[in-house]
Amino acid sequence: MMKMMKKEFEPHIEELFKEIPDEQKKLYVKKYNSQNIVALLIGAFVLTICLTGFIVLMCIDEEVPILELFLVIFMAICAGGIMLISIMALKSSAEIKVKRYIEGLEKRKTTAVAGRSEQNNPNFNKGLVGLETQINTNSLKHEIVCINKDIISFLNNEALITISKNLMQEISLPINFLEYIFIPLSTPRNFSTLGTYRAPESSYSFVYPQGLEVEPSPYIEILQGCNGNIKLVNETSLLFAAIIRKAGLSEQYDIPYNTADPHGCAQIKEIFIKFDKTRGTFNALYRQDIIKGEKTIYAYYAFVFLLYYFEKIRLVNLSKKILRENNISENLELQDLIKEFYSIGLDDETIKIVAVYIESDRRSNKPLINILSQEMASQVNSIISEIRDKEHIERLLTGTIRKKVGYNIAQIDLMSGVDFENFVAELFRRLGYQSEVTKSSGDQGVDVIAKKGTQTLAIQAKHYNQAVGNHAIMEVVGGAKFYNANLCYVVTNNYFTKSAKELAATNNVILWDRDKLIEKLNEI
């Protein structure tokens, strides 16, 4: 374990040592020496006690107790070993002392130890116990500078920008989850993942270092906007982020598993499948030389930020598109906006999402989505509750029954890829089919299977922000054979390219584009 951690942080330590000021190096050396002097004194004290005990035992007239004598000798050997290691550490060069001190800081900051249960179930994992992220001001400054430098470089890489936008559409990682990865957080001692210890909200915090001079970027705007305490209450999301920050670019990490919560376990596995695709893409970008330079953990955090940044822009634009399509003014106050959203048939969750992204675009300090969502949740709920109360009284006065509102295309545009697959399955159920979503892994290119009579439909659901190409047609045709389907469908909230339409016609694949989807929505 120690060798693995040292190997993981070695490139970072080498890079960090070159940039540390001489005064800071002297301070690190002093602290490292102090630690080893304390260890040396403790070892000497224990050794003295052991020697005294040995003399006392040997002076006993009766037979010498073998067990006590063995224990004293063992303790003396351990104390001697501690003294020897401390003396060797004190004699090492200043460079090695600084590196070892920084290595210790990094381990305390990012190491998350997965405690295995001794229960009979070998898959049971207690989770990450004792997660401690004690931020050192200088290491925090260095982390921010390094990530920011990579972000500025990435934002000038057109190919990388295109890939980042499309990757988020493909894997549908929750945007609020990504924030926990690239924002440096401090967490309480004895942090537990399964509720044995739950810290108060204020224990999770981030403070932007004062006097940090860096080149402006979207990343710095967000960090400066978070100057003060960030309160995070989603313990599960924080757990995911901790594991991913620990895993970095390596292939080995522990997935927490709780047999008492199979539904939560399935969600955890789904997140990690998506995470693996993200990390795999990042490594492939270096192998294909699309990202140049050194591959570091900071470059990975910068890549995660890039995914977040462009997904946030996409969701803001989608929210504005809903306003335009429904002739709603962007200049309305929040309360009036929410009333307009409610009147066009958006459900409560969609109203909250759209309101958050409209508000995030209005604010100049670029707030985190997590914080803004928490801040606005009660306000939005209060406004919707007031609207419903008025509607209820009006219905009682007039004796009318409010028609249940179904899906609309605005809600669908704001769905994740997984949500869209579930929606397509429900759509076909409402159209008279027995339908179900296939497993996320090993689906053979088919997202939904629908059956009615002798018909078996293999359906590919594509939630895209651009035209769907040939790959969707090829995937569903190949997967149809696996499921013994006699009809193939591709359903999207967007449109199809010309070549995709031609390929579909050749292979008898039925295409439902945005217009067809709106037509079917009206039917149900």
C-alpha positions in Angstrom: 0.0 0.0 0.0 2.8 2.4 1.0 4.7 1.7 -2.2 1.6 2.2 -4.3 0.9 5.6 -2.7 4.5 6.7 -3.1 4.5 5.7 -6.7 1.1 7.5 -7.3 2.4 10.8 -5.8 6.0 10.7 -7.0 5.5 12.8 -10.2 3.5 15.4 -8.2 6.2 15.6 -5.5 9.0 16.1 -8.1 7.0 18.8 -9.8 6.1 20.5 -6.5 9.6 20.6 -5.1 10.9 22.7 -8.0 8.3 25.4 -7.4 8.5 25.7 -3.6 10.2 28.8 -2.3 13.4 28.3 -0.3 11.8 29.7 2.8 9.0 27.2 2.5 11.5 24.4 2.0 13.3 25.4 5.2 10.0 25.3 7.1 9.1 21.9 5.7 12.6 20.6 6.7 12.2 22.0 10.2 8.8 20.4 10.6 10.1 17.1 9.2 13.0 17.2 11.6 10.7 18.0 14.5 8.6 14.9 13.7 11.6 12.6 13.6 13.1 14.1 16.8 9.9 13.4 18.6 9.9 9.8 17.2 13.5 9.5 18.3 12.8 10.7 21.9 9.8 8.4 22.1 11.9 5.4 20.9 14.7 6.3 23.4 12.1 6.5 26.3 10.6 3.2 25.4 14.0 1.6 25.0 15.0 2.9 28.5 11.9 1.4 30.0 12.6 -1.9 28.3 16.2 -2.0 29.5 15.1 -1.2 33.0 12.5 -3.9 32.8 15.0 -6.4 31.5 17.4 -5.7 34.4 14.6 -6.1 36.9 13.5 -9.4 35.4 17.1 -10.8 35.3 17.6 -9.8 39.0 14.6 -11.9 40.1 15.9 -14.8 42.3 13.1 -17.0 41.1 12.7 -18.4 37.6 12.6 -15.7 35.0 9.0 -15.3 33.4 9.5 -16.2 29.7 6.5 -14.3 28.4 7.3 -11.1 30.1 11.0 -11.4 29.0 9.9 -12.0 25.4 7.6 -8.9 25.5 10.3 -6.7 26.9 12.8 -7.8 24.2 10.2 -7.3 21.4 9.4 -3.8 22.6 13.1 -3.0 22.8 13.6 -4.1 19.2 10.7 -2.0 18.0 12.0 1.0 19.9 15.4 0.5 18.4 13.9 0.3 14.9 12.1 3.5 15.4 15.2 5.2 16.6 17.2 3.9 13.7 14.6 5.1 11.1 14.5 8.5 12.8 18.3 8.9 12.8 18.4 7.9 9.1 15.7 10.4 8.3 17.5 13.2 10.2 20.7 12.4 8.2 18.9 12.5 4.8 19.3 15.5 2.4 17.0 18.5 2.5 15.4 17.6 -0.8 14.4 14.1 0.5 13.1 15.7 3.7 10.9 18.1 1.8 9.6 15.4 -0.6 8.8 13.1 2.3 7.0 15.8 4.2 4.9 16.8 1.2 4.2 13.1 0.6 2.8 12.9 4.1 0.7 16.0 3.5 -0.7 14.5 0.3 -1.5 11.2 2.0 -3.4 12.9 4.8 -5.2 15.1 2.3 -6.4 12.5 -0.3 -6.0 9.0 1.1 -9.4 7.3 1.7 -9.1 4.0 3.5 -11.7 1.4 2.6 -12.4 -0.7 5.7 -13.3 -4.3 4.9 -15.9 -6.0 7.1 -15.1 -9.3 8.8 -18.6 -10.5 8.1 -19.1 -13.7 6.0 -20.2 -11.7 2.9 -16.9 -11.0 1.1 -18.5 -8.2 -1.0 -19.6 -6.1 2.0 -17.6 -3.0 2.3 -18.0 -0.6 5.2 -17.1 2.3 3.0 -14.5 4.9 3.3 -13.8 5.4 7.0 -11.6 8.2 8.3 -11.6 10.4 5.3 -9.5 13.4 6.2 -8.8 16.2 3.8 -6.9 18.7 5.9 -6.0 21.4 3.5 -2.6 23.0 3.8 -2.7 26.6 2.4 0.4 26.2 0.3 -0.5 22.8 -1.2 -4.0 24.2 -1.9 -2.6 27.2 -3.7 -0.4 24.9 -5.7 -3.3 22.6 -6.6 -5.4 25.5 -7.8 -2.5 27.0 -9.9 -1.8 23.7 -11.6 -5.5 22.9 -12.3 -6.0 26.4 -13.6 -3.0 26.2 -15.9 -4.3 23.0 -17.5 -7.8 24.4 -17.8 -6.5 27.5 -19.8 -4.6 25.1 -22.0 -7.6 22.8 -22.5 -9.9 25.8 -23.4 -7.6 26.5 -26.4 -7.9 22.9 -27.7 -10.9 22.8 -30.1 -10.8 19.0 -30.5 -10.8 18.5 -26.8 -13.7 20.9 -26.4 -15.8 19.0 -29.0 -15.0 15.7 -27.3 -15.9 17.0 -23.9 -19.3 18.2 -25.0 -20.1 14.9 -26.7 -18.8 12.8 -23.9 -21.2 14.3 -21.4 -24.1 13.6 -23.8 -22.9 10.0 -24.1 -22.4 9.1 -20.4 -24.8 11.5 -18.7 -22.8 12.1 -15.5 -24.8 14.3 -13.1 -23.3 17.8 -13.3 -23.8 18.4 -9.6 -21.7 15.3 -8.9 -18.8 16.6 -10.9 -18.5 19.7 -8.7 -17.4 17.6 -5.8 -14.3 16.4 -7.8 -12.7 19.6 -8.9 -13.5 21.8 -5.9 -11.0 21.2 -3.0 -12.9 20.4 0.1 -12.1 20.0 3.8 -14.0 17.2 5.6 -14.2 16.3 9.2 -12.2 13.6 11.0 -13.9 10.2 11.4 -16.0 10.8 8.3 -18.1 7.6 7.7 -20.1 6.6 4.7 -22.8 4.5 6.2 -24.1 6.9 8.9 -21.9 5.8 11.9 -20.8 9.4 12.0 -22.5 12.3 10.1 -20.8 15.6 10.4 -22.7 18.9 10.5 -23.0 20.8 7.2 -20.4 23.4 8.2 -17.8 20.7 8.5 -17.5 20.5 4.7 -15.9 23.7 3.6 -13.7 25.3 1.0 -11.9 28.7 1.4 -10.3 30.4 -1.5 -6.7 31.3 -0.5 -6.0 35.0 -0.1 -3.4 36.7 -2.2 -3.4 34.0 -4.9 -2.3 35.6 -8.2 -3.3 33.4 -11.2 -4.4 34.0 -14.8 -8.2 34.5 -15.0 -10.3 31.5 -16.1 -13.8 30.1 -15.6 -12.3 27.9 -12.9 -11.0 30.8 -10.9 -14.3 32.7 -11.3 -16.1 29.8 -9.6 -13.5 29.5 -6.8 -13.6 33.2 -6.1 -17.4 33.0 -6.1 -17.1 30.4 -3.4 -14.9 32.5 -1.2 -16.2 31.4 2.2 -17.7 28.2 3.5 -19.4 25.8 1.1 -21.9 23.6 2.9 -22.4 20.2 1.4 -25.1 17.8 2.7 -25.0 15.0 0.2 -22.7 12.5 1.9 -23.0 9.9 -0.9 -21.8 12.3 -3.6 -18.9 13.4 -1.4 -18.0 9.7 -1.0 -18.0 9.2 -4.7 -15.8 12.2 -5.2 -13.4 11.1 -2.5 -12.9 7.7 -4.2 -12.4 9.3 -7.6 -10.0 11.9 -6.3 -8.0 9.1 -4.6 -8.1 6.8 -7.6 -7.0 9.5 -10.0 -5.4 7.9 -13.0 -4.8 4.5 -11.5 -6.9 1.4 -12.2 -7.4 0.2 -8.6 -10.0 1.6 -6.3 -12.6 0.3 -3.8 -16.3 0.6 -4.6 -18.4 0.9 -1.4 -21.1 -1.7 -1.2 -23.9 -2.0 1.4 -25.9 -5.2 1.3 -28.7 -3.5 3.2 -29.4 -1.1 0.4 -29.4 -2.9 -3.0 -31.1 0.0 -4.8 -28.4 2.4 -3.6 -25.7 -0.2 -4.5 -27.1 -0.2 -8.1 -26.9 3.6 -8.3 -23.3 3.5 -7.0 -22.3 0.9 -9.7 -24.0 3.0 -12.4 -22.0 6.1 -11.3 -18.7 4.1 -11.4 -19.4 2.7 -14.8 -19.8 6.3 -16.1 -16.7 7.4 -14.1 -14.6 4.6 -15.8 -15.7 5.8 -19.2 -14.6 9.4 -18.2 -11.2 8.2 -17.0 -10.8 5.9 -19.9 -11.5 8.8 -22.4 -9.0 11.0 -20.5 -6.2 8.4 -20.8 -7.1 7.8 -24.5 -6.8 11.6 -25.2 -3.2 11.4 -24.1 -2.5 8.2 -26.0 -3.9 9.9 -29.2 -1.9 13.0 -28.5 -5.0 15.2 -28.4 -3.9 16.4 -25.0 -0.2 17.1 -24.9 2.2 17.5 -22.0 2.5 15.6 -18.8 -0.4 13.5 -17.6 -1.0 14.5 -13.9 -3.8 14.2 -11.4 -4.3 17.9 -11.8 -4.8 17.5 -15.5 -7.5 15.0 -14.7 -9.3 17.4 -12.4 -9.0 20.0 -15.1 -10.6 17.6 -17.6 -13.5 17.0 -15.2 -14.0 20.7 -14.9 -14.1 21.0 -18.7 -17.0 18.4 -18.7 -18.8 20.4 -16.0 -18.2 23.8 -17.7 -19.6 22.9 -21.1 -22.5 20.8 -19.7 -23.5 23.8 -17.6 -23.5 26.0 -20.7 -25.6 23.5 -22.5 -28.2 23.3 -19.7 -28.3 27.1 -19.5 -28.9 27.3 -23.3 -31.6 24.7 -23.0 -33.3 26.6 -20.3 -33.2 29.8 -22.4 -34.6 27.8 -25.3 -37.6 26.9 -23.2 -38.2 30.5 -22.6 -38.0 31.4 -26.3 -40.2 28.6 -27.4 -42.9 29.6 -25.0 -42.5 33.4 -25.5 -41.4 33.9 -21.9 -39.2 37.0 -21.2 -35.8 36.4 -19.6 -36.2 39.6 -17.7 -39.0 38.4 -15.5 -38.5 38.1 -11.7 -37.9 34.6 -10.4 -41.4 34.3 -8.9 -43.1 35.3 -12.3 -40.8 32.9 -14.2 -41.8 30.0 -12.0 -45.5 30.9 -12.5 -44.9 30.9 -16.3 -43.1 27.5 -16.1 -46.0 26.0 -14.1 -48.6 27.4 -16.6 -46.9 25.6 -19.6 -47.0 22.3 -17.8 -43.5 21.7 -16.5 -43.4 19.4 -13.5 -41.9 20.6 -10.2 -38.5 19.0 -10.7 -38.1 20.5 -14.2 -39.2 23.9 -12.9 -36.4 23.8 -10.2 -33.8 22.8 -12.8 -34.7 25.5 -15.3 -35.0 28.1 -12.6 -31.5 27.2 -11.2 -29.8 27.4 -14.6 -31.5 30.7 -15.5 -30.5 32.1 -12.1 -26.9 30.8 -12.4 -26.6 32.6 -15.7 -27.8 35.9 -14.2 -25.4 35.9 -11.3 -22.0 37.4 -11.9 -20.2 35.3 -9.2 -20.7 32.0 -11.1 -22.2 30.0 -8.2 -21.9 26.2 -7.8 -25.0 24.4 -9.0 -25.1 22.4 -5.7 -25.1 25.6 -3.6 -27.6 27.4 -5.8 -30.0 24.4 -5.8 -29.9 24.3 -2.0 -30.4 28.0 -1.8 -33.4 28.2 -4.2 -35.1 24.9 -3.3 -37.3 26.3 -0.5 -38.1 29.5 -2.5 -39.2 27.5 -5.6 -41.2 25.0 -3.5 -42.9 27.9 -1.7 -43.9 29.6 -4.9 -45.3 26.4 -6.5 -47.2 25.6 -3.3 -48.8 29.1 -3.3 -49.8 28.6 -7.0 -51.4 25.2 -6.2 -53.3 26.6 -3.2 -54.8 29.3 -5.3 -55.7 26.7 -8.0 -57.2 24.4 -5.5 -59.5 27.1 -4.0 -60.4 28.2 -7.6 -61.4 24.6 -8.5 -63.5 24.3 -5.4 -65.3 27.5 -6.2 -65.9 26.7 -9.9 -66.3 22.9 -9.6 -63.8 22.3 -12.3 -61.3 19.4 -12.4 -57.7 20.2 -13.5 -56.5 18.0 -16.4 -53.4 16.1 -15.6 -50.4 17.5 -17.6 -48.2 15.0 -19.5 -44.7 15.2 -20.8 -43.6 18.0 -23.1 -40.5 18.4 -25.2 -39.0 21.0 -22.9 -38.9 18.5 -20.0 -37.4 15.9 -22.3 -34.6 18.2 -23.4 -33.5 18.5 -19.7 -33.5 14.8 -19.1 -30.3 12.8 -18.7 -29.5 9.9 -21.0 -30.8 7.4 -18.5 -33.9 9.4 -17.8 -34.6 9.5 -21.5 -34.3 5.7 -21.8 -36.9 5.3 -19.0 -39.1 7.9 -20.7 -39.0 6.0 -24.0 -39.9 2.8 -22.2 -42.9 4.5 -20.6 -43.9 6.1 -23.9 -44.2 2.7 -25.6 -46.1 1.4 -22.6 -48.6 4.2 -23.0 -48.8 3.2 -26.7 -49.9 -0.3 -25.7 -46.6 -2.2 -25.6 -45.0 -4.2 -22.8 -41.6 -2.5 -22.5 -38.5 -2.5 -20.3 -35.1 -0.8 -20.3 -32.2 -3.1 -20.9 -29.2 -3.3 -18.5 -26.8 -0.4 -18.8 -23.8 -2.7 -19.3 -23.9 -5.3 -22.0 -27.1 -3.9 -23.7 -25.8 -4.9 -27.1 -26.7 -1.5 -28.6 -30.4 -1.7 -27.6 -31.8 0.5 -24.8 -35.4 -0.6 -24.7 -37.3 -3.8 -25.6 -41.0 -3.4 -26.4 -43.4 -6.2 -27.2 -47.0 -6.4 -28.5 -48.5 -9.5 -29.9 -45.9 -11.1 -32.3 -44.0 -7.8 -32.6 -40.7 -7.4 -30.7 -39.1 -3.9 -31.0 -35.5 -3.2 -30.4 -35.2 0.5 -29.6 -32.2 2.7 -29.4 -32.8 5.9 -27.3 -30.5 8.8 -28.2 -30.7 12.0 -26.1 -28.5 14.3 -28.1 -27.9 18.0 -28.5 -26.9 17.4 -32.2 -28.0 15.3 -35.1 -27.8 11.5 -34.7 -25.5 9.8 -37.1 -25.0 6.3 -38.6 -23.6 4.7 -35.4 -27.1 4.6 -33.8 -28.5 2.7 -36.8 -25.7 0.2 -36.9 -26.0 -0.4 -33.1 -29.7 -1.1 -33.1 -29.5 -3.4 -36.2 -26.7 -5.4 -34.5 -28.5 -5.6 -31.2 -31.9 -6.6 -32.7 -30.5 -10.1 -33.6 -29.4 -10.6 -30.0 -32.9 -9.9 -28.7 -34.7 -11.7 -31.6 -36.5 -8.5 -32.4 -38.3 -8.2 -35.8 -38.5 -4.3 -35.8 -35.8 -1.7 -35.1 -36.5 1.9 -33.8 -34.2 4.8 -33.1 -35.8 7.5 -31.0 -34.2 10.9 -30.4 -35.1 14.4 -29.0 -33.1 15.8 -31.9 -32.9 15.0 -35.7 -31.0 12.6 -37.9 -28.2 13.2 -40.4 -28.9 12.6 -44.1 -26.6 9.6 -44.2 -28.4 8.1 -41.1 -31.7 8.4 -42.8 -30.3 6.6 -45.9 -28.8 3.8 -43.8 -32.0 3.4 -41.8 -34.0 3.1 -45.0 -31.7 0.4 -46.3 -31.9 -1.6 -43.1 -35.7 -1.0 -42.4 -35.0 0.9 -39.2 -37.9 3.2 -38.1 -36.7 6.7 -37.1 -38.5 8.9 -34.6 -37.0 12.4 -34.6 -37.9 15.5 -32.6 -41.0 16.2 -34.6 -42.3 12.6 -34.4 -41.6 12.6 -30.7 -43.8 15.7 -30.2 -46.5 14.1 -32.3 -46.4 11.0 -30.1 -46.5 13.1 -26.9 -49.7 14.7 -28.1 -51.2 11.2 -28.6 -50.6 10.2 -25.0 
